[in-house]
Amino acid sequence: MSTRVQQARTFVKVGDERKKVLALALPAVGEQFLNLLVGLVDTFLVGHLASSSAAQLGYGSAQALAAVGISGYVVWAVTTLFIATAVGATALIARSTGAGQFAESNSVVRQALLLGALMGLVGMVVIVLLAQPMMYLLGAPPDVLPLAVSYLRITSFSMILAALLFVGTAVLRGAGDTRTPLYLMGVVNVLNMIVAWLLVNGQFGLPVLGVRGSAWGAAIARSVGGVLVLAILVRGRGTLRLDRLPRPDRVMLRRLVAVGLPSCGEQLAFQLALMVYAGFITKLGTVAFAAHNTVLNIESVSFLPGAGFATAATTLVGQGLGASDPKQARRSGNEAFFQGVIFMTLMGALFIAVPHWMLSLMVSDPEVIAAGVTPLRIVGVIQPLLAASFVFSGALRGAGDTRFPLWIKLFSPWLLRLPLAWFLIPILGLTGAWIALSSDLAMQGVLAWLRFRTGRWEHIRI
C-alpha cells in the first residue's frame, strides 16, 4: 500500500469519537476565525478612521462602517456561486475518501476547480456591471452609496482567485485535511492586515484611501490565497493532487452540480432575504445600520465553533457513509453537535454579560455602541439553537442531503424573519430587527435537528 493511501486512511483515525471530531474541528475553527478576521480587521480599521483621514476623505467612521457592511451583503450573495461547487466537492471527496477511491477524489478536484473558476468569472462580471443598481436596491443612504460601489468594484477583480481559494480549501477539508486551509487563511490575514492598515489611514506617506484601502487589502490577500492553494494542490497534499490541467468531464460536473446546486439555492435564498432585511434596516439611519453591522461582526465570532464543528460533521458523516457505516456517521454528527453547543453557549454568555465592552472593541462611536447593546444580548440567548443549525446542516451536507437545508432557507427567513421584521421594526427599531433575526435562526436550528433525527439522509446516493 502506498504512503499516500496509508496517509488518507489515517486522516481522521485519531482515537475515540471525541478526539476525531476535535482533530478536524479545531483547525477548522481556526480557519473560520482567520476567514472572519478579514472582515473584522476591515471593520476595526474603518471604524477607527483617524480624524485627519476623515477630514481628507469627506466622511467619518459611521459612513465607512455602513459602506463596508452593506457591500458585504453583495459579496456574500455572489459567494453563493462558489458554495455550490465547494459543497459538492466536499461531499464527493469525503465519500470517495471513505471508500478508498482516491483516483475519483482527484477527478473531483479537477472539475471543482474548473467550475469554481467559471463561477468566479461570473461573480466578477455581475459585481462590475451591477454594483450601483444593487446599492440602490438595498437602500444605501446617499452618503454611503458611492463608498460601497467603490468597495465592490475593487473587490470584484479578486473574484476568480477568491473562488479558487474557497473551492481549494473545501476539497482539502473533504479529504480530512483541515490544517492546510488554516495555514492558508493565516497568510491571507497577515496580508490583509498589512495592506489595509497601510492604506486605510495612509501610513508611511501612502495615500489615505479609507474604504477603498480596506477593499484593496481584502482583494490582494484573497488573490494570493487563491494562487497558494493552486500551488499546494499541484504539488499534492495527502491523496489529493492536481496532476494535469482540468478539462470538462460532463459526468463529474453533473454530480458536483447535483449535490451542490441545492446548497447554492439555499444560500442564494438566504442572502436575498438578508438583502431585503438590510433594506428595512437602512431606513433606520446610518447610526443604526452601522450598529447592526457591528453586532453582525461580533455575532459572527460565535459562528466560528459552529462552522468548525459543522466541517467536522460534514467530513466524518460523508466518510462514514462512504465506508458503509451509517451508525458511525450518526455518532459523528451527534458528537460534533455536543461539542459545538458547549463552545457556542459560552460565547452567548459573553454577549449577554459584557455587550458594551465587546462593541467598544470594534467601534469608538458612542451612539453606535449604545444602539448595539440590546441586539447583541438577544443573539446571545439563541446560541444553542444556532449551534444546531450549523452542525446538523453540515452533517446533512456531508451525507449529500442538500435539498432539505434549501427548504429550511426558503421557509424560515422568508416566512418568519421578514414578516416579523416588517412588523417589529416600526415599533421597536433595531431591537425589533434582531428579535426577528434571532427567531429565524432558532427555527432553522430546530428544523435541522429534526431532519437529522429522522435518519433519511443515511440512504442518499451521490
ABEGO torsion letter per residue (X at the ends): XBAAAAAAAAAABAEBAAAAAAAAAAAAAAAAAAAAAAAAAAAAAAAABBAAAAAAAGBBAAAAAAAAAAAAAAAAAAAAAAAAAAAAAAAAAAAAAAAGBAAAAAAAAAAAAAAAAAAAAAAAAAAAAAAAAAAAAAGBBAAAAAAAAAAAAAAAAAAAAAAAAAAAAAAAAAAGBAAAAAAAAAAAAAAAAAAAAAAAAGBGGBBBAEAAAAAAAAAAAAAAAAAAAAAAAAAEBEABBBABBBBBBAAAAAAAAAAAAAAAAAAAAAAAAAAAAAAAAAAAEAAAAAAAAAAAAAAAAAAAAAAAAAAAAAAAAAAAAAAGBAAAAAAAAAAAAAAAAAAAAAAAAAAAABAAAAAAAABABAAAAAAAAAAAAAAAAAAAAAAAAAAAAAAAAAAGBAAAAAAAAAAAAAAAAAAAAAAAAAAAEAAAAAAAAAAAAAAAAAAAAAAAAAGAAAABBX
